[in-house]
Amino acid sequence: LPAVTSPCKILKCNSEFWAATSGSHHLGTEEAPEFCTALRAYAHCTRRTARTCRGDLAYHSAVHGIDDLMEQHNCSKDGPTSQPRLRTLPPGDSQERSDSPEICHYEKSFHKHSAAPNYTHCGLFGDPHLRTFTDTFQTCKVQGAWPLIDNSYLNVQVTNTPVLPGSTATATSKLTIIFKSFQECVDQKVYQAEMDELPAAFADGSKNGGDKHGANSLKITEKVSGQHIEIQAKYIGTTIVVRQVGRYLTFAVRMPEEVVNAVEDRDSQGLYLCLRGCPLNQQIDFQTIRSAQATEGRARRKGPSLSAPPQAFTYETATAKCREKLPVEDLYFQSCVFDLLTTGDVNFMLAAYYAFEDVKMLHSNKDKLHLYERTRDLAPGNMAPSGTSPALWVALLCLSQCWLGLL
């Protein structure tokens, strides 16, 4: 399949600059020429991709950031542009500022006025499957760009693209996170990832919140190169995990309820997927899928055949494969089975596995880690009892596989 990627290569420019300057926030004067060399290479890279990046927010942020850094470091725009890797900081130098304002540490400032904050979780993975802040679990179409979160502090938008030609199955191919400027804590920062590009830095090449006094209350940590990053936004008590699994991205967040509900335009809250879920016309339920597969099967028998998924799974082989990583037959397990039957891509099994691992790390209520039945019709925050049988789910998936067998 042709890769669905943007011709704008600003993320590559950002990654190369950060690789060249990693750990160099406190350069001595003898290293300033090398930093300027890296900056000139960064500027040259952005010029090469300028034509395809005209409407890209990350590109414009990077261009302005380069100009600011050149001025701060008295760098000439003329000179060598090779990219030497500068020496890293000594082990143990975390660059933390002990005098960061208390307002830039959410829990410290929160406890002064109230009880301990109540944290919530949202996740998006796979075909895609959405777990909202109220523990509602949905499978959605949501092709194209959709807002996951949009409140007074940050905005998260995902772009979902078809997994196979002509298929309703989509997965996340691009993610943009905008951290809005906040008091004396952080400048506005943009993080952007897409397929095969998971940077360990913001769009301007930095790894923290900028030049403000509480800049280190926003930090990016690379857990696994090109596969797993974590963003800590201490000033709003928020942790974000982004992964690339196979060709696609997963997203998970832990956020205080107070931050979740800090929305200026409450009339538009229903548009934010993590808060209210997918619109009804974008939700997929099993009866709809079964009917669609029947229609598609008749159309295929009458018309030209389409290529089969790259690796075909039967219901039995899909359940066996998912059970390797997800022994509990909850909705993460069922989502794994569903995705393998729909796409034939074994990486969707890993996406479900890592999504559940992120839930275990981020969800504050350990009694709600597992969900056992479709929650589309449940009240927000409800969860099926742990003994609920997924038999209906399984039966419908079996019927779904039968229709696939007829194609």
Steps between C-alpha positions, in 0.01 A plus 500: 500500500626852432599679819251769605746766610527875459752635245595757766815366667524746788496217756815359341668842526397527866632152581835564330548827687417341833736208428779751432435710812366244749599594853658832399283748689795622706769523233824667584630781279739260328201303368297795372642468144385137485153597620483767230608243242213275606259795484609587146449136397155512657415819307629343177279195559191715554570693179516174304154400617344850500291453185316195638462643852323830435193418706677294768493649851807302610699637205420864578574441869841354409590791267423757771685290758814487283503878461464547876779251580736658245446838658545365856830326410627775266517253213582611148272375225807435284742222582536120516183289525631155595333352807751389765355325804576715802604351829218397731453612857671305779286220648270623772471856367122516459492876433213528748455845644454478872351849505216429255184683606262293709220580257693293242450183706130409483482273803684740729280793408181290494532358852497847650139553403337159474522127549727285284419533129296234323684375192338369184629307199437505125655272238482449123649199323447249224209517255452752681360413840429784742485491879361833619561688824176342630616142421265468203651264243421545130619388159480784250550589133616865545695518176699821449586758768314495834552680833574268791543773764444875487500689828651813646845341532556274202365377170546150359400409146534167320481411132371153415552337159361178346700190582408328172369647172121522504479397867316682779777390739720799585798555728687804629767622258566849644481666840534867594515624860502874580589600856372853546712768666432500876592784739869491600522124439519420128499657157269357235648174373396279211568126481432321175546135404402298197566156357872414516582829674463505879722789611642529850466880491248772435466653154754772585762242602466560875418237762346724764261793537732771371659799668250564779588446863307173529607359163588159640143444614451388136744235378529229234671170578585245233435152641574297186656672200246549223237296685403649836510851646354643820409864563471622859307826544532545877346846497165341402560160665492325164691206352478412130633182339542474122614181328558381147395138466552363152412784263250677727490711816332448838414769755437485874462776759454540876341833589329654805124546469540871567722532191272276290205728573686830452320574173418855396226410251290241682252486213772337287607239755322225309753534218796385710532124470672436835227688684178395327601214272453464127185643337230235460537499123872423542458212746520142378291228655504138407160484330608781266829331422332167433253664261777695326707187454202320350443786253869518418512124448215514245666796325831319476340188356338716230794729432881493484666340799709701746824377647476305824657624825875431514456226756163329532380399848219267587307566819691216670846619395415862587385411852806280551733779387330762722505266800882496480512860624151556643398200712192673648212500251396860555433769241871541428516132413182523292634808321816309419298214347283743308802685357678182391187381318449840341858587399705181509781706659655339809626841617145582606535228764802688638308829486226353721761355736686829542172691535415281798851539642448878483165464678672311782753781532266797459156405633447607861225245573648151488151349518423645157799374305297230325174571318289200407219612274419771251447820696341709226161471669624520859489815707831691507746351746316171533673170449362155457541268801815293481299182449313624192530249218628620162309219328284734291810686384670175405191367319475813291869484414452138395217609270725776373768244417245286322417790271871549435521137398235556235697778330 
